[in-house]
Amino acid sequence: MKNFVGQWGEQHVQQYIKKMGWKVIALNFHSRFGEIDIIAKDHNEIVFIEVKTRTDHSFGEPQEAVTKNKLQKILKTAEWYLLQTKQEQVPYRFDVFSVFEKDGIVTVEHFPNVSLL
């Protein structure tokens, strides 16, 4: 069930960013360090996206699940991706998207340029 909810949320974010004019480059990119849900291009910038999806608030807001440890894994995975694709000089950033569904109403929140600080 958890994987289904996560994939469902990622699909909503894909639709959301495409409407914003972004291009999806990769989905569920894995390295030995971790996984990045979506890698997209926003103009000349690569965006590494973490998606958190919830259907209730039992465990808090979706974005609260993105911990410093999770961000460090995303950073290492992003660096690996940039190295492997020979894009080390391309500007990049980390965004978090929160997807919440309650009674058939879906809310997507975008938290751009998230840092480890």
C-alpha positions in Angstrom: 0.0 0.0 0.0 2.8 2.4 0.9 4.5 1.9 -2.5 1.2 2.5 -4.3 0.6 5.7 -2.4 4.2 6.9 -3.1 3.9 6.1 -6.9 0.5 7.8 -7.0 2.0 11.0 -5.5 4.9 10.9 -7.8 2.5 10.7 -10.8 0.7 13.8 -9.5 4.0 15.7 -9.2 5.0 14.7 -12.7 1.8 16.1 -14.1 2.2 19.3 -11.9 5.8 20.0 -13.1 5.0 19.3 -16.8 2.2 22.0 -16.5 4.9 24.3 -15.2 6.9 23.6 -18.4 9.6 21.4 -16.8 10.9 18.3 -18.6 11.1 15.0 -16.7 14.6 13.5 -17.3 14.5 10.4 -15.0 12.2 8.6 -12.5 13.3 6.7 -9.5 17.0 7.1 -10.1 19.0 4.7 -7.9 22.6 4.7 -6.8 24.4 2.9 -4.0 23.8 6.0 -1.9 20.0 6.2 -2.3 17.2 7.1 -4.7 15.9 10.3 -6.2 12.2 10.2 -7.0 12.2 12.6 -10.0 15.0 14.3 -11.9 13.7 17.2 -14.0 14.9 20.2 -16.0 13.6 23.7 -15.2 15.0 25.9 -18.0 18.8 25.4 -17.7 18.7 23.9 -14.2 18.5 20.3 -13.1 16.0 19.7 -10.3 16.3 16.7 -8.0 12.9 16.1 -6.6 11.8 14.3 -3.4 8.1 13.5 -3.3 6.3 12.8 0.0 2.7 11.7 -0.1 0.2 11.3 2.7 -3.5 10.5 3.1 -3.7 11.6 6.7 -1.8 13.6 9.2 -1.0 10.7 11.7 2.7 11.2 11.0 2.7 14.9 10.4 2.9 16.9 7.2 4.4 15.0 4.2 7.4 17.4 3.8 8.3 16.8 7.5 9.4 13.3 6.5 12.4 14.8 4.5 15.1 14.6 7.2 18.7 15.9 7.1 19.8 12.3 6.6 17.4 11.8 3.6 18.7 15.1 2.1 22.3 13.9 2.5 21.5 10.7 0.6 19.8 12.7 -2.1 22.8 15.0 -2.4 25.2 12.0 -2.8 22.9 10.4 -5.3 22.6 13.7 -7.2 26.4 14.1 -7.3 26.7 10.5 -8.7 24.0 11.3 -11.3 25.8 14.5 -12.4 29.2 12.6 -12.6 27.7 9.7 -14.6 25.9 12.0 -17.1 28.9 14.4 -17.3 26.9 17.4 -16.2 29.0 18.4 -13.2 29.0 22.1 -14.4 25.2 22.3 -14.9 23.3 24.3 -12.2 21.1 22.2 -10.0 18.9 22.4 -6.9 16.8 20.2 -4.6 13.0 20.6 -4.4 10.5 18.8 -2.2 6.9 18.2 -3.2 4.3 17.4 -0.7 1.2 15.6 -1.9 -1.8 15.2 0.4 -5.1 13.5 -0.4 -8.2 13.8 1.7 -11.7 13.0 0.7 -10.8 13.0 -3.0 -9.1 16.4 -2.9 -5.4 16.4 -3.8 -3.1 19.2 -2.6 0.4 19.6 -4.1 2.8 21.9 -2.3 6.2 22.8 -3.8 9.2 23.6 -1.6 11.9 24.9 -3.9 15.6 25.0 -3.3 15.7 22.9 -0.1 19.1 22.8 1.6 20.8 20.8 4.4 20.8 23.8 6.7 
